């Protein structure tokens, strides 16, 4: 499958959901993907890239930043506070803010940074994300620290139907007035778009098996 195929699937899902073409941002998750394959995807129409690991992003960003236009970078993995400073020059959207301490570290280095609150909907101990009951409190605290809290992010739990979890994230965002929902990956991004995703994080469907 090419990036063009995935973009076509995103566009079809947008139409089914009654959305304008281009409403949903496709983030190509390039974990472990070599530069030549990433470049091919960018040449094929991909504009946004996401990385899970700070060191890997930092090894790729300078080279890819020489492109015109350069890719837009998203940090989508678990973030360590001591990595914020080195990542700060590159990141347009921080997807995985799940505590006040982490948010404070980003706010110190990148005042006004655009962030998403990561929510651990299934309360799975091996995943990052705040408890769903803490979303409102954390969103308020991050806003007070000067961050631009744009929305919520989740990785669908392994149990249950993914659409149910995506709907739950949407319902958490609505009363808070949050407009960005980062949810859906290679196996379920079309379902996520039907439930309100504005950002989908797709790796394998674009770049192939790791």
C-alpha positions as CSV (number, residue, x, y, z in Angstrom):
1,X,0.0,0.0,0.0
2,X,1.3,3.5,-0.8
3,X,0.7,6.8,1.0
4,X,-1.6,7.7,-1.9
5,X,-3.7,4.7,-1.1
6,X,-3.9,5.7,2.6
7,X,-4.8,9.3,1.7
8,X,-7.5,8.0,-0.6
9,X,-8.9,5.9,2.3
10,X,-8.8,8.9,4.6
11,X,-10.7,10.9,2.0
12,X,-13.3,8.2,1.5
13,X,-13.8,8.0,5.3
14,X,-14.2,11.8,5.4
15,X,-16.9,11.7,2.8
16,X,-18.7,8.9,4.7
17,X,-18.6,11.0,7.8
18,X,-19.9,14.1,6.0
19,X,-16.6,15.9,6.3
20,X,-14.8,18.1,3.8
21,X,-11.8,16.6,2.2
22,X,-8.7,17.5,4.1
23,X,-10.5,17.7,7.5
24,X,-8.4,14.9,8.9
25,X,-4.7,15.1,9.3
26,X,-2.8,12.0,8.4
27,X,0.3,11.6,10.5
28,X,2.8,9.0,9.2
29,X,4.4,7.3,12.2
30,X,7.9,6.7,11.0
31,X,9.3,4.7,14.0
32,X,12.3,2.6,12.7
33,X,11.6,3.6,9.1
34,X,14.7,4.6,7.1
35,X,15.0,8.0,5.6
36,X,14.7,6.8,2.0
37,X,11.2,5.3,2.7
38,X,10.1,8.4,4.6
39,X,11.3,10.6,1.7
40,X,9.3,8.5,-0.7
41,X,6.2,8.9,1.4
42,X,6.7,12.7,1.6
43,X,7.1,12.8,-2.2
44,X,3.9,10.9,-2.4
45,X,1.9,13.5,-0.6
46,X,2.5,12.9,3.1
47,X,3.0,16.2,5.0
48,X,3.0,15.2,8.7
49,X,5.4,12.8,10.5
50,X,5.2,11.4,14.0
51,X,7.8,9.7,16.1
52,X,7.6,7.7,19.4
53,X,11.2,8.1,20.4
54,X,13.1,11.4,20.9
55,X,16.5,10.2,19.7
56,X,15.1,8.8,16.5
57,X,13.2,12.0,15.7
58,X,16.3,14.0,16.4
59,X,18.3,11.8,14.0
60,X,15.9,12.3,11.2
61,X,14.6,15.9,11.6
62,X,17.6,17.9,10.4
63,X,18.0,16.0,7.1
64,X,14.2,16.0,6.4
65,X,14.1,19.7,7.5
66,X,16.1,20.6,4.4
67,X,13.1,19.7,2.2
68,X,10.8,22.4,0.9
69,X,8.4,22.4,2.5
70,X,9.7,20.5,5.5
71,X,7.5,18.0,7.2
72,X,5.4,18.9,10.2
73,X,6.6,16.9,13.2
74,X,4.4,15.3,15.9
75,X,5.7,13.7,19.0
76,X,3.3,10.7,19.7
77,X,5.2,8.5,22.2
78,X,5.7,8.6,25.9
79,X,7.6,11.8,26.6
80,X,10.4,12.1,29.2
81,X,10.8,15.5,30.7
82,X,14.6,15.6,30.1
83,X,13.9,15.2,26.3
84,X,11.7,18.3,25.9
85,X,14.5,20.8,25.4
86,X,16.1,18.9,22.5
87,X,12.7,18.2,20.8
88,X,11.4,21.7,21.3
89,X,12.7,23.2,18.0
90,X,11.0,20.6,15.9
91,X,7.6,19.7,17.4
92,X,4.4,21.3,16.1
93,X,2.1,19.2,18.3
94,X,2.8,17.2,21.4
95,X,0.3,14.3,21.6
96,X,1.2,12.6,24.8
97,X,0.9,15.0,27.7
98,X,-0.5,13.1,30.6
99,X,0.5,14.9,33.8
100,X,1.0,18.4,35.2
101,X,4.7,17.8,35.7
102,X,5.2,16.9,32.0
103,X,3.1,19.8,30.9
104,X,5.1,22.2,33.1
105,X,8.3,20.9,31.5
106,X,6.9,21.7,28.0
107,X,5.6,25.0,29.1
108,X,9.0,26.1,30.5
109,X,10.8,25.2,27.3
110,X,8.0,26.0,24.7
111,X,5.6,28.7,26.1
112,X,2.3,28.4,24.3
113,X,3.1,25.0,22.9
114,X,0.2,23.2,21.2
115,X,-0.5,20.0,23.1
116,X,-3.0,17.1,23.4
117,X,-3.9,15.4,26.7
118,X,-3.3,11.6,26.4
119,X,-6.1,9.6,27.9
120,X,-5.7,6.0,29.0
121,X,-9.3,5.0,28.4
122,X,-8.9,1.4,29.4
123,X,-6.7,2.3,32.4
124,X,-4.1,-0.2,31.1
125,X,-1.0,-0.2,33.3
126,X,1.5,-0.6,30.5
127,X,0.3,2.5,28.6
128,X,0.7,6.2,29.1
129,X,-2.2,8.6,29.6
130,X,-4.2,10.1,32.4
131,X,-7.3,8.5,33.9
132,X,-10.4,9.6,32.1
133,X,-11.7,11.1,35.3
134,X,-8.7,13.4,35.5
135,X,-9.1,14.9,32.0
136,X,-11.0,18.1,33.0
137,X,-8.7,18.9,35.9
138,X,-5.5,18.2,33.8
139,X,-6.8,20.3,30.9
140,X,-7.4,23.2,33.2
141,X,-4.0,22.9,34.8
142,X,-2.2,22.8,31.5
143,X,-4.1,25.8,30.2
144,X,-3.1,27.8,33.4
145,X,0.5,26.9,32.7
146,X,0.2,28.7,29.3
147,X,-0.1,25.7,27.0
148,X,-2.5,25.6,24.1
149,X,-4.5,22.5,24.9
150,X,-6.0,21.6,21.5
151,X,-7.6,18.3,22.3
152,X,-7.3,14.7,23.4
153,X,-5.3,11.7,22.2
154,X,-5.7,8.0,22.9
155,X,-4.6,4.5,21.8
156,X,-7.6,2.3,21.7
157,X,-7.5,-0.4,24.4
158,X,-6.9,-4.0,23.2
159,X,-10.3,-5.1,24.7
160,X,-13.6,-4.2,23.2
161,X,-14.6,-2.6,19.9
162,X,-12.3,0.3,18.9
163,X,-15.3,2.5,17.8
164,X,-16.7,2.4,21.4
165,X,-13.4,3.8,22.8
166,X,-13.2,6.4,20.1
167,X,-16.8,7.5,20.9
168,X,-15.8,7.7,24.5
169,X,-12.9,10.1,23.8
170,X,-15.2,12.3,21.7
171,X,-17.7,12.5,24.6
172,X,-14.9,13.5,27.0
173,X,-13.8,16.3,24.6
174,X,-17.2,17.8,23.9
175,X,-18.0,19.5,27.3
176,X,-14.4,20.9,27.4
177,X,-14.7,22.5,24.0
178,X,-11.7,20.6,22.7
179,X,-11.7,20.3,18.9
180,X,-8.7,18.0,18.1
181,X,-9.0,14.2,18.5
182,X,-5.9,12.2,17.8
183,X,-7.1,8.6,17.6
184,X,-7.0,5.7,15.1
185,X,-4.0,3.8,13.7
186,X,-3.4,1.5,10.7
187,X,-6.1,-1.1,11.7
188,X,-8.9,1.2,12.7
189,X,-8.3,4.8,11.4
190,X,-11.5,4.7,9.3
191,X,-13.6,3.8,12.4
192,X,-11.9,6.6,14.2
193,X,-12.8,9.2,11.5
194,X,-16.4,8.1,11.8
195,X,-16.3,8.8,15.5
196,X,-14.8,12.3,15.1
197,X,-11.0,11.9,14.7
198,X,-9.3,14.9,13.4
199,X,-5.8,13.3,13.4
200,X,-5.0,9.7,12.6
201,X,-1.6,8.2,13.4
202,X,-0.7,5.6,10.7
203,X,2.5,3.7,10.4
204,X,2.3,0.1,9.0
205,X,-0.3,0.9,6.3
206,X,2.0,3.6,4.9
207,X,5.5,2.2,5.5
208,X,4.9,-1.5,5.7
209,X,5.8,-4.0,8.5
210,X,8.6,-2.9,10.7
